[in-house]
Every structure is written in C-alpha cells, then in structure tokens.
Amino acid sequence: MKGRVWILTAAASALALLAGGYIFWARQPGTAAGAPVTLDGLTYLSAGSGTANGKVTRGDGGSRTVSGLACTRFYSAGGTGLCLRPEHGAVTRYHAIVLDRNLKERRRVELPGAPSRARVSAGGHLAAWTVFVAGDSYLASGLSTRTGIADLRTGQVIASLEELPLYRDGARVTAVDVNYWGVTFAADEDAFYVSVKTGDVVYLAKGSLRARRMDILRGNAECPSLSPDGTRVAYKKRVRGGEAPWRFHVLDLASGRETPLAETASVDDQIAWLDPDTLMYAKVRGDTSDVWSVPADGSGAPRLLVKDAFSPAPPEDAP
C-alpha cells in the first residue's frame, strides 16, 4: 500500500507539471547577481552559519567573491550554472534555476520537493536535480526522491527518471519502490550514471537519454561522479552500519577495481572532480561545512580546500 501511495503521489506531481504545458520551462527575466561573479573559476556556495542556503561564490581559500544569489544546491559546467532553491511564501515552492556564465537566469523548472543534488554536463547542455519528496536524508527510513533531467538545447524535461525503464541482467525491473538520486553525465551528453535503490540495496546504474533506458551495473554505490576522461566513477560506498556508514571509493570502469580514498570519515555528499587526479567534497564542521580535496588514486591525505563552503563545482576556462 505504501508503494502504491508513493506512485500515486509521483504520478500526480508529474501530471501537474505536464498539465502546465511546460509553462514552467518558459524564459524568465534576467536575475542580477550581487558582486560580479562569473563561472570561470572554482565556484561553490558560501556556508556562513549553515548549509541550508549559501551565496554563489567564486575563488579559492585565500580570495573569494560572493554574489547575491542564494541556493540550497549549486553546480556549474560548460558555462551553465544550476541553482536549486526554495521560494518562501504562503506555500513554499522549489525551483531549479538555470544560469548563464554571468549568473543571469535563463530558465527555471518547478520542483516537487526539497533540493538535494545538482549536476550539469561538461558541455553545459544538460542539467539534473534530485529532490526529497519524503524524509530529509539518505539515511531516512521513509526515503523517497525524485530525479529529473532537462535538455537545455531543446527544453525537453524528464520530470522523473521513473519514466525510463530500468533493467538488471537484461530483465526489466518492475518493483514499485524504485528511487533515483545523484546523476552524473558523460562527455557525450547522452550517457549518465545514477544511484537507484530498490528493496534494501542501492545500485549504480548507467542510462542513455537517446535510448531511453537504464541498466544496473553493480551494487553499493551512491551519488556517483564520472571522471573527466570517463574512465572512472567516484561514489560513496556503505562500509559499516549506523549513522556514519560511508567511505568514498573510485571504480575503474574497465577493470572493475575499486579504490578506497584517503578520506576515512563518513561524508554524505556527492563527490565532484576538481581535476582528473583530484576529488572534492563538502564535509560538515559543527553548524557549517568546508570543502576538502583528496587524491583520486587512494594516496595522500585529505586537504582543506575552502573553509565555510559547500556544493563545489570545478574551475572552468574563461571563454
């Protein structure tokens, strides 16, 4: 019965989006930022006194420029930014706001729940988001997420990845309790990887937008992040029980070999590639968080990258 209620809720949300005739995808007036922040360097959200919302910021630990744009989650690539944020009023509404290189608003998508993950493809043409529609963490027993993808070239939106069929060992998965979260895109802007949970197992799945299907690859892999060269996937893996279960690993896609990273603390974040040899992530510190980096080959030790920051995106070359 619980699964049936969840499906009806998901269907109602999807129909509500469709009933609007994609009005939510229409162009919005430009949104001016505060300070002149662009997407040409390391960008992230300044944590301040918490991580519920932060201002889009550019710079390293020694120098930063803070914009006037607040987001709950943020990511950028290929000259495109993605800001997930609530709009408070009589009823709180959530949006995914697509930004240009100068943080001017291009489009927005209304979301069915509280923001959790954001990603943009390397070419800047695809955007993905994950929201919570029940529960408030990946440890919640009532976890229910909704993950969508937008093609910024055509305006086409997949409101929920549940629209695409999922296969395991060639057989279609028909379970009613499927949840997706944490998309990462390949350079061809067609293939993507995502976490999917059914039963009590979280799997790594690979999808194709053109083929409109997903295939399960392996178990125990959450919030994946594909390397710039497309040969490795980093993710958090459950290695113990309790409230601190995860450790970051990197999977070599060709050999299937997993490498645990030097960060031994349990970190609940979608790790990101700073460069081909280095990963970065937000690590909670009291009522704030900091961005750390760690070598992708399992060597070395974690290094503080930016204090009072979260939701980092790698530097881009200026046009």
Secondary structure, 3 states (H helix, E strand, C coil): CHHHHHHHHHHHHHHHHHHCCCHHHCECCCCCCCCCCCCCCCEEEECCCCCCCEEEEEECCCCEEEEEEEECEEEEECCEEEEEEEECCCCCEEEEEEECCCCCEEEEEEECCEEEEEEECCCCCEEEEEEEEECCCCCCCCCEEEEEEEECCCCCEECCHHHCCEEECCEECCCCCCEEEEEEECCCCCEEEEEEEECCEEEEEEEECCCCEEEEEEECCEEEEECCCCCEEEEEEECCCCCCCEEEEEEECCCCCEEECCCCCCCCCCCEEEECCEEEEEEEECCEEEEEEEECCCCCCCEEEECCEEEEECCCCCC
